[in-house]
């Protein structure tokens, strides 16, 4: 690689504001734009991502290019997905200006990450991004489902979201994002980020989340069928599974029958189950009827 993240040409507060002013860009809440202005933070993200010279990195919401410039020296390619047309147009120019020797490692797609169904080759091996707070969980789950070559993830998200994604059973913040993320990967927290590293500064701190892809639980059910059980179990969090799954199963009695067949206590709540438990419930539902539930 050409440079370490400490030596690479990076954007600081003055450069970010000057570039935004020149483009007539003001961060918008609509797209959840909070630009990273601290060089130390992007270096930290790159180190935490554990990327290698062979990695193809998918970056969502590169903005003005703070993280992009830190990633490019360390990897084979960065494929950046940007919804803002002005930012998508500017990013290659910024890289050509500040790191011309790395310009051929950047590919930019102007699109919504939630609409991505495929990407040009080479296929991404890692997702590294500062994600907009309002769509962080849907984006991560969508890309893990859609791009199977992604093996590792390091994302910066709202601290509360980071804690939910990394939570385990019996945690107060364990819920739908936690279980669905666990379907795809081993998930862990990777540190806290203060709000003052952004422009504009958000009202909350951020957190780093690391994911390492693994095989989903062995099950005869589809992912959609398992996820339907998860959604139903947490829709009324304080209810027992017998009650919470009544609508999904057709009745409380049917839910209890399925839960007992899956060796799950009908009086338990969703917050104590692992993703493997939810897969067993979906399996038991399929075994009970020729008409799959969910």
C-alpha positions as a Python dict, from the first residue, in 0.01 Angstrom:
ca = {
    (1, 'X'): (0, 0, 0),
    (2, 'X'): (114, 355, -60),
    (3, 'X'): (60, 512, 280),
    (4, 'X'): (-47, 427, 631),
    (5, 'X'): (-370, 591, 752),
    (6, 'X'): (-152, 825, 956),
    (7, 'X'): (32, 944, 644),
    (8, 'X'): (-255, 961, 398),
    (9, 'X'): (-396, 1294, 275),
    (10, 'X'): (-702, 1344, 496),
    (11, 'X'): (-970, 1608, 537),
    (12, 'X'): (-980, 1817, 854),
    (13, 'X'): (-1242, 2068, 980),
    (14, 'X'): (-1119, 2356, 765),
    (15, 'X'): (-1100, 2147, 447),
    (16, 'X'): (-1447, 1997, 507),
    (17, 'X'): (-1611, 2335, 557),
    (18, 'X'): (-1426, 2493, 263),
    (19, 'X'): (-1522, 2209, 32),
    (20, 'X'): (-1885, 2216, 144),
    (21, 'X'): (-1901, 2594, 98),
    (22, 'X'): (-1750, 2572, -250),
    (23, 'X'): (-2009, 2312, -349),
    (24, 'X'): (-2294, 2500, -185),
    (25, 'X'): (-2364, 2197, 33),
    (26, 'X'): (-2520, 2213, 376),
    (27, 'X'): (-2572, 1886, 564),
    (28, 'X'): (-2936, 1776, 551),
    (29, 'X'): (-3139, 1588, 811),
    (30, 'X'): (-3329, 1419, 528),
    (31, 'X'): (-3023, 1212, 440),
    (32, 'X'): (-2884, 1201, 792),
    (33, 'X'): (-2569, 1387, 695),
    (34, 'X'): (-2313, 1446, 968),
    (35, 'X'): (-1966, 1480, 816),
    (36, 'X'): (-1664, 1350, 1011),
    (37, 'X'): (-1415, 1632, 1055),
    (38, 'X'): (-1164, 1460, 1284),
    (39, 'X'): (-869, 1285, 1120),
    (40, 'X'): (-803, 1075, 1428),
    (41, 'X'): (-1152, 928, 1411),
    (42, 'X'): (-1122, 808, 1051),
    (43, 'X'): (-782, 657, 1131),
    (44, 'X'): (-940, 478, 1424),
    (45, 'X'): (-1222, 343, 1206),
    (46, 'X'): (-978, 208, 947),
    (47, 'X'): (-770, 36, 1214),
    (48, 'X'): (-1080, -112, 1379),
    (49, 'X'): (-1207, -237, 1041),
    (50, 'X'): (-902, -463, 1012),
    (51, 'X'): (-897, -430, 634),
    (52, 'X'): (-613, -570, 424),
    (53, 'X'): (-458, -487, 84),
    (54, 'X'): (-680, -759, -70),
    (55, 'X'): (-1009, -617, 56),
    (56, 'X'): (-1274, -456, -162),
    (57, 'X'): (-1453, -213, 69),
    (58, 'X'): (-1812, -100, 27),
    (59, 'X'): (-1857, 244, 183),
    (60, 'X'): (-2210, 380, 223),
    (61, 'X'): (-2258, 754, 254),
    (62, 'X'): (-1899, 868, 194),
    (63, 'X'): (-2006, 1232, 209),
    (64, 'X'): (-1715, 1462, 135),
    (65, 'X'): (-1463, 1179, 152),
    (66, 'X'): (-1311, 1185, 502),
    (67, 'X'): (-1325, 808, 553),
    (68, 'X'): (-1276, 728, 184),
    (69, 'X'): (-935, 897, 182),
    (70, 'X'): (-828, 701, 489),
    (71, 'X'): (-944, 370, 339),
    (72, 'X'): (-798, 398, -11),
    (73, 'X'): (-429, 350, 81),
    (74, 'X'): (-512, 35, 278),
    (75, 'X'): (-730, -167, 39),
    (76, 'X'): (-756, -286, -319),
    (77, 'X'): (-1067, -79, -397),
    (78, 'X'): (-1339, 132, -236),
    (79, 'X'): (-1685, 117, -390),
    (80, 'X'): (-1871, 418, -254),
    (81, 'X'): (-2251, 438, -260),
    (82, 'X'): (-2378, 794, -222),
    (83, 'X'): (-2740, 914, -245),
    (84, 'X'): (-2659, 1286, -274),
    (85, 'X'): (-2586, 1365, -641),
    (86, 'X'): (-2357, 1659, -564),
    (87, 'X'): (-2148, 1454, -324),
    (88, 'X'): (-2135, 1155, -560),
    (89, 'X'): (-2009, 1382, -835),
    (90, 'X'): (-1750, 1554, -616),
    (91, 'X'): (-1591, 1252, -446),
    (92, 'X'): (-1377, 1134, -742),
    (93, 'X'): (-1255, 1490, -792),
    (94, 'X'): (-1153, 1518, -427),
    (95, 'X'): (-958, 1195, -448),
    (96, 'X'): (-791, 1298, -774),
    (97, 'X'): (-685, 1625, -609),
    (98, 'X'): (-562, 1495, -273),
    (99, 'X'): (-451, 1141, -362),
    (100, 'X'): (-417, 1117, -742),
    (101, 'X'): (-214, 798, -720),
    (102, 'X'): (-514, 627, -555),
    (103, 'X'): (-788, 755, -786),
    (104, 'X'): (-809, 428, -979),
    (105, 'X'): (-901, 246, -658),
    (106, 'X'): (-1229, 435, -622),
    (107, 'X'): (-1562, 349, -782),
    (108, 'X'): (-1869, 563, -705),
    (109, 'X'): (-2234, 471, -746),
    (110, 'X'): (-2498, 741, -712),
    (111, 'X'): (-2786, 550, -557),
    (112, 'X'): (-2972, 473, -236),
    (113, 'X'): (-2800, 192, -45),
    (114, 'X'): (-3140, 44, 36),
    (115, 'X'): (-3202, 1, -338),
    (116, 'X'): (-2875, -176, -410),
    (117, 'X'): (-2940, -523, -549),
    (118, 'X'): (-2601, -588, -706),
    (119, 'X'): (-2263, -422, -744),
    (120, 'X'): (-2005, -429, -1023),
    (121, 'X'): (-1704, -656, -986),
    (122, 'X'): (-1488, -690, -792),
    (123, 'X'): (-1740, -780, -524),
    (124, 'X'): (-1705, -621, -179),
    (125, 'X'): (-1542, -821, 98),
    (126, 'X'): (-1599, -559, 369),
    (127, 'X'): (-1851, -290, 460),
    (128, 'X'): (-1695, 11, 632),
    (129, 'X'): (-1908, 322, 678),
    (130, 'X'): (-2026, 614, 885),
    (131, 'X'): (-2396, 540, 845),
    (132, 'X'): (-2682, 790, 863),
    (133, 'X'): (-2855, 740, 1198),
    (134, 'X'): (-3204, 714, 1051),
    (135, 'X'): (-3134, 416, 822),
    (136, 'X'): (-2838, 240, 984),
    (137, 'X'): (-3004, -89, 1078),
    (138, 'X'): (-3202, -134, 753),
    (139, 'X'): (-2889, -57, 547),
    (140, 'X'): (-2668, -307, 733),
    (141, 'X'): (-2927, -586, 721),
    (142, 'X'): (-3011, -518, 356),
    (143, 'X'): (-2649, -526, 244),
    (144, 'X'): (-2566, -840, 442),
    (145, 'X'): (-2867, -1009, 279),
    (146, 'X'): (-2795, -877, -71),
    (147, 'X'): (-2414, -891, -96),
    (148, 'X'): (-2305, -1235, 30),
    (149, 'X'): (-1936, -1166, -36),
    (150, 'X'): (-1924, -916, 253),
    (151, 'X'): (-1735, -1104, 523),
    (152, 'X'): (-1669, -826, 774),
    (153, 'X'): (-1836, -502, 876),
    (154, 'X'): (-1725, -199, 1074),
    (155, 'X'): (-1986, 75, 1094),
    (156, 'X'): (-2025, 391, 1297),
    (157, 'X'): (-2384, 444, 1406),
    (158, 'X'): (-2580, 620, 1681),
    (159, 'X'): (-2461, 483, 2018),
    (160, 'X'): (-2805, 350, 2108),
    (161, 'X'): (-2820, 163, 1777),
    (162, 'X'): (-2469, 26, 1827),
    (163, 'X'): (-2567, -108, 2169),
    (164, 'X'): (-2881, -270, 2029),
    (165, 'X'): (-2699, -436, 1741),
    (166, 'X'): (-2434, -583, 1972),
    (167, 'X'): (-2671, -682, 2256),
    (168, 'X'): (-2716, -1042, 2364),
    (169, 'X'): (-3018, -1224, 2509),
    (170, 'X'): (-3151, -1095, 2842),
    (171, 'X'): (-3007, -749, 2781),
    (172, 'X'): (-3251, -460, 2824),
    (173, 'X'): (-3171, -337, 2472),
    (174, 'X'): (-3181, -679, 2303),
    (175, 'X'): (-3443, -683, 2030),
    (176, 'X'): (-3519, -724, 1662),
    (177, 'X'): (-3194, -560, 1534),
    (178, 'X'): (-2985, -773, 1771),
    (179, 'X'): (-3140, -1103, 1661),
    (180, 'X'): (-3149, -1027, 1290),
    (181, 'X'): (-2786, -911, 1290),
    (182, 'X'): (-2693, -1233, 1472),
    (183, 'X'): (-2848, -1432, 1186),
    (184, 'X'): (-2566, -1310, 963),
    (185, 'X'): (-2271, -1247, 1189),
    (186, 'X'): (-2092, -1242, 1521),
    (187, 'X'): (-2157, -887, 1640),
    (188, 'X'): (-1961, -685, 1896),
    (189, 'X'): (-1916, -327, 2005),
    (190, 'X'): (-1588, -168, 1898),
    (191, 'X'): (-1584, 159, 2090),
    (192, 'X'): (-1759, 489, 2152),
    (193, 'X'): (-1721, 807, 1945),
    (194, 'X'): (-1798, 1154, 2081),
    (195, 'X'): (-2032, 1389, 1900),
    (196, 'X'): (-1775, 1665, 1846),
    (197, 'X'): (-1596, 1477, 1568),
    (198, 'X'): (-1887, 1561, 1336),
    (199, 'X'): (-2010, 1866, 1150),
    (200, 'X'): (-2278, 1943, 1234),
    (201, 'X'): (-2245, 1784, 1578),
    (202, 'X'): (-2539, 1548, 1645),
    (203, 'X'): (-2723, 1545, 1978),
    (204, 'X'): (-2596, 1200, 2072),
    (205, 'X'): (-2270, 1006, 2077),
    (206, 'X'): (-2190, 735, 1823),
    (207, 'X'): (-2062, 381, 1854),
    (208, 'X'): (-1857, 148, 1639),
    (209, 'X'): (-1999, -197, 1562),
    (210, 'X'): (-1794, -487, 1430),
    (211, 'X'): (-1949, -787, 1252),
    (212, 'X'): (-1784, -1102, 1124),
    (213, 'X'): (-2006, -1307, 894),
    (214, 'X'): (-2090, -1662, 991),
    (215, 'X'): (-2327, -1928, 862),
    (216, 'X'): (-2689, -1876, 973),
    (217, 'X'): (-2848, -2134, 1204),
    (218, 'X'): (-2922, -2470, 1045),
    (219, 'X'): (-3293, -2462, 965),
    (220, 'X'): (-3547, -2587, 713),
    (221, 'X'): (-3718, -2247, 729),
    (222, 'X'): (-3627, -1953, 509),
    (223, 'X'): (-3471, -1638, 650),
    (224, 'X'): (-3800, -1458, 590),
    (225, 'X'): (-3990, -1719, 790),
    (226, 'X'): (-3748, -1696, 1082),
    (227, 'X'): (-3756, -1316, 1071),
    (228, 'X'): (-4138, -1325, 1082),
    (229, 'X'): (-4114, -1512, 1415),
    (230, 'X'): (-3865, -1255, 1546),
    (231, 'X'): (-4086, -963, 1445),
    (232, 'X'): (-4391, -1118, 1610),
    (233, 'X'): (-4206, -1203, 1931),
    (234, 'X'): (-4088, -845, 1984),
    (235, 'X'): (-4396, -662, 1855),
    (236, 'X'): (-4534, -673, 2210),
    (237, 'X'): (-4214, -711, 2404),
    (238, 'X'): (-4359, -764, 2752),
    (239, 'X'): (-4594, -1043, 2648),
    (240, 'X'): (-4507, -1408, 2687),
    (241, 'X'): (-4421, -1589, 2366),
    (242, 'X'): (-4750, -1780, 2385),
    (243, 'X'): (-4938, -1449, 2366),
    (244, 'X'): (-4698, -1261, 2141),
    (245, 'X'): (-4696, -1534, 1877),
    (246, 'X'): (-5072, -1597, 1883),
    (247, 'X'): (-5140, -1383, 1578),
    (248, 'X'): (-4849, -1533, 1385),
    (249, 'X'): (-4948, -1893, 1472),
    (250, 'X'): (-5323, -1846, 1437),
    (251, 'X'): (-5406, -1875, 1806),
    (252, 'X'): (-5240, -1881, 2146),
    (253, 'X'): (-5299, -2257, 2167),
    (254, 'X'): (-5127, -2311, 1831),
    (255, 'X'): (-4838, -2091, 1941),
    (256, 'X'): (-4796, -2296, 2258),
    (257, 'X'): (-4798, -2620, 2060),
    (258, 'X'): (-4527, -2489, 1825),
    (259, 'X'): (-4317, -2354, 2113),
    (260, 'X'): (-4329, -2683, 2303),
    (261, 'X'): (-4232, -2872, 1988),
    (262, 'X'): (-3933, -2634, 1957),
    (263, 'X'): (-3842, -2697, 2325),
    (264, 'X'): (-3909, -2332, 2411),
    (265, 'X'): (-4100, -2231, 2724),
    (266, 'X'): (-4431, -2072, 2614),
    (267, 'X'): (-4416, -1844, 2921),
    (268, 'X'): (-4074, -1705, 2825),
    (269, 'X'): (-4033, -1374, 2645),
    (270, 'X'): (-3855, -1306, 2319),
    (271, 'X'): (-3572, -1121, 2493),
    (272, 'X'): (-3431, -1449, 2634),
    (273, 'X'): (-3407, -1635, 2302),
    (274, 'X'): (-3111, -1664, 2067),
    (275, 'X'): (-3140, -1653, 1689),
    (276, 'X'): (-3102, -2032, 1693),
    (277, 'X'): (-3407, -2058, 1920),
    (278, 'X'): (-3611, -1850, 1677),
    (279, 'X'): (-3498, -2075, 1391),
    (280, 'X'): (-3618, -2380, 1588),
    (281, 'X'): (-3958, -2220, 1635),
    (282, 'X'): (-3988, -2159, 1261),
    (283, 'X'): (-3884, -2521, 1199),
    (284, 'X'): (-4150, -2647, 1440),
    (285, 'X'): (-4414, -2438, 1266),
    (286, 'X'): (-4319, -2587, 930),
    (287, 'X'): (-4330, -2939, 1071),
    (288, 'X'): (-4675, -2878, 1218),
    (289, 'X'): (-4846, -2787, 893),
    (290, 'X'): (-4809, -2825, 521),
    (291, 'X'): (-4895, -2455, 501),
    (292, 'X'): (-4587, -2264, 623),
    (293, 'X'): (-4656, -1996, 883),
    (294, 'X'): (-4505, -1649, 840),
}
